[in-house]
Amino acid sequence: MIVPAYNAAAYLPDALRSVLRQTHQDVEVIVVNDGSTDDTAELLGAWQRRDMRVRAVHQPNRGLPAARNAGLNVARGEYVAFLDADDVIHPEKLERQLAYLTAHPAADLVYSDYVTADADLHLLTEEVIGVKRLPLREAYAFTNVFPVMSPLLRRTLVERVGGFDESLRACEDWDYWVRCERAGTFGYLPGHYSTYRMHGTQMHRDLNFMLKYARLAARKNYPTEPGKVRTMVGSVLWWQFGLQMQTHDVSKMQVLLRPRILVTALRMVWEVRSLRVAWKVRRLFRRGV
């Protein structure tokens, strides 16, 4: 389990407890302290003394992709999972997902549903990954299908794909899953096995920052398909709209409700719905209905 941490002292204990209390106990927890200026380093040292499964990597601040790559470089397990320092996972996540990969040897990665919670881990929503009803290759043209803590990967897939793109300071997980999907086979295990925590200091609250890297990631993966670039940007806007609805951030809601921004987001939703209908029609014709 690779946990990048930057100024994460407030939330890191929850993340570590959720990993160390897994029903599957054979786990290596690699926490990458990415140049924190708060008490993260001291806190991490205390956890290392408490549990030998916790390993620490300390580096200057280089961002999430570089921190995850630093963890990948020292990881020793046959399977890899990621957890941001402010999120938590269900006690049975690793056990259930390992069982899935054991029962499905053709799958290189298994992902599951997740819940969103506020800063105090009070439940906000239960997210079922609805776009799983689309072929993943098509779904990824529209949105980041699952958050970074959702899947469990075989190490062999990571070795084929390589690390995260360190030039992407945001949307790097979406870019990584697109590359994984092109290199391997995904499986879906129903159930809410991870919690995405929403709070005021998260990077994705900077709308312009997120849009910049959404465009870069989309152009990288779909260089000859400008329509998919537009829909990826729209998906970021739609995500932001839902986020501010849940956190009641009025100032950001006013920005997102500007006509041009709102139309872009709604266009993405319309195109996803149209694609789902077209896919269902194709399936019916293939069955001879």
N, C-alpha and C positions, 0 to 999 in steps of 0.2 A: 504494500500500500504506500503510494507516494503522496506526500502532503507538502505542497509548497506553502511557506508561511512568511508573510511580510507584515510586521507590526500586528501580530495576531494574538497577542497575549490575552485579550478579552475572550476569545472564542476557541482557541486551540485546545484547552482542556476538554471541552465537550467533544471535539472531533476525535481526540486521542482515546477518550473513554469509550466512544462508540466503536472504535476499531479493536481495542484491547479486550472488550467484553463480547466479542463475537463468539458464537457457538463453535465456529471453526477457529481453534486457538493457534494453529501453526501459521502464524502470520509475521511478516517482517514489516515494520513501520518505519519508513524513511522520511524524516521531516527535513526539508530543505529550508533553512533560515536564509531568506533572500535579502540580506542587508538590513534587517530590522533595527530600528532605533528605540524601540520600547523594551519591555522585559521579556521578549520572546526567547532570547538566547538563555537567560537564566532559568526561565520556566522549562525550557526544553532539557536543560541539564538536570533539573530535578526529576523530570519524567524518565530520563535515561537511568538515573540511579534507582528509580522505583521499579522499572520493568526492562529487562535486558532485550526485549524485542524491539525497543525503540532505538533507532540509529539517527544520528544528526549529521547533516552536511551544512557547513556555513560558507557563504559566498557573498561578495558584494552584490548590491541590488542590480539585477539584470532582467527582472520581469518574470511573469508566470511561465511562458514557454521554456525559458532557459532554466528555471528552477525545476520544472518537471523533467527536463532532459538530464539535469544533474542527478536527479533521483534514479532515472532509468539507467544511467551509466554505472551505478553501484548496486542496483537491484540484483538479487541472486535467485529469485523464485521462478517457477515455471509459469506462473500466472501474474498478471499485473493489473492493478486497479489504482485509480486516482481519487483523491479527496481533497477539496479545498479546505483550508484551515477553519473556515466559518460554517462548514456544513457537517452533517452527521449521517450515519448509516444505520439501518435496522440491524438488530443483533444477529439475524439469520441470513443476512445478505450474502456473505461469502459462502456459507454452507450451501445455500439454495442454488447459487449461480455455479459453484463448482460441480454440484450434482448434475446441473443441466449440461455443462460442457462434457462431463464424463459420459452422460447418456447420449450425447449428440457429438460424436467425434469429428464430424464434418464442419461443425461450427467453430469459428476462430474467435468469436466475441459474442457475449450474451448481454443484453440490456434489459432493464425493467422500468416500471413506472416509478414515479416519485411524488413527494408532497412538497408544498411550499409552506414556510413558517415565518413568523416574525422574529425579531431579534431575541426574544425570550423563548423561542421554539414553540410558541402557540400556533396550532394548525391554522393555515389560511385556506389552502386548496389541496385537493387530491387530483394530481395530474395523471390521466391515462394517456399514453402516447398515441393519440388518434391517428397520426399520419402513418402508423405502422400498417394501415389498410392500403397504403400505396406501396409500390415497389420502392425500396429504400433509395435506389439510384435516382429516381424521380423526386422522391420526397426531399432529398438533400439539396435539390435545386431551389427549394423554397424556404427551408428553415433548418436550424440546428435541432435534429430530431430528439436528442436527449442530452441532459447536462453531464458534465465530466465525471461526476461520481456515480452515474448510473451503471456503466458496463463493467464487466470483467473480461480481460483479454488474455489469450494465450501468448506466452512470450515469443513463440514462433511468428505470430502476426506482427508484433512490435519489431522484431528483427527484420522482417520484410519491408515494413513501412518506414522505419527510422524514427527520428524524434520529431518533436513539435517544431514548427517554423518560427524561429526566434525573431524574424523580422515583423511578425504580427503581434502587436501588443494587446490585441483583443481579437475575438472570433477565431483564435488559434485552435480551440477545441473543435469548432465546426470544420475547419480546414483539415484537422487530423482525422475526424471521423469520415470525411469524404475520401481521404486517401486510404483509410482502413477498409472502407466498403469496396473500393476498387481492387484491393489486394486480397480480400478474404471474404468469408461467409459469416453473416450475422444471424444470431438467434434471438428470440424474444421470450422472456419469462414473465408472465403476468404477475403483478403484485407490486406494492409500494415498498421498496427496499432502501430508499435514501430520502434525505430531507434537504431541500434547498432553502437556506436561511436568507431572508431579506432584511437588510439593515442600512443605515444611512451612509456608511463609508464605502460601499461597494463601487468598484470601477465602472460597472455598467450603468451607473447613474449619470455619467457624463455622455450625453446624447451624441454630440459632435464627434467625440473620441470613438464611440462605438460605430457610428456610421462610416467614419474614415476607414476603419479596419474591416468592416463588413464589405465595403466596396473592393478593397485590396484582396481580401480572401476570395470573393466571388470572381473577380477578374482573373485571379491566378488559376482557379479551377475550371472556369468557363470562359476562356479568352475569346472565343468566337461566338458567344451567345449573350449579347447585351440584355436580352429579355430576362435571363436568369439572374444577371447582376441586379437588375431593378427589383426583382421579386425578393432577392436576398436582403436588399436594403429595406424593402417593405416589411419583411419579417422582423427585422430589428425594431422598426418603428412600432409594429403591432405588439411585440414583446414589451416594449417600453410603455405602451398604452395600458396594457394589462397590469404591469408593475405599479404604475402610478395610481391606477384605480384601487389596488389593494392597499397601498401605503398612504393614499390620500394626499399626495404631493401636488397641491393646487398649482404652484408656479410651473412645474413641468407639464402638468396636464394642459395648461394654457398654450404652451409651446406646441405640444403634440396635436392640439385641436386646430392649428392653423390649416386652412383648406388644402394647400399643396401637400403638406405632410400627411394629413388624414387621407387624402385621395390615394397617395402612394401605398399606404398601409392597407386600405380597403381593396385596392387592385390586387395585392398579393393574396388576400383572403379569397377573392373571387376566382383567381386563377387556380388556387389550390382546390377549391370546390369543383371547378370545371374539370380539372385533371382527374379528380376522383370519379366523377360521373363518366368521363371517357374511358377510364380504366375498367370500370364495372361493365360498361357496354362491350368492350373488347372481350372481357372474360365470358360474357353471355354468348357472344358469337362463336368463341372458341369451343364452347360446350355444345354448340348446335342448338341453342334455345331460340 
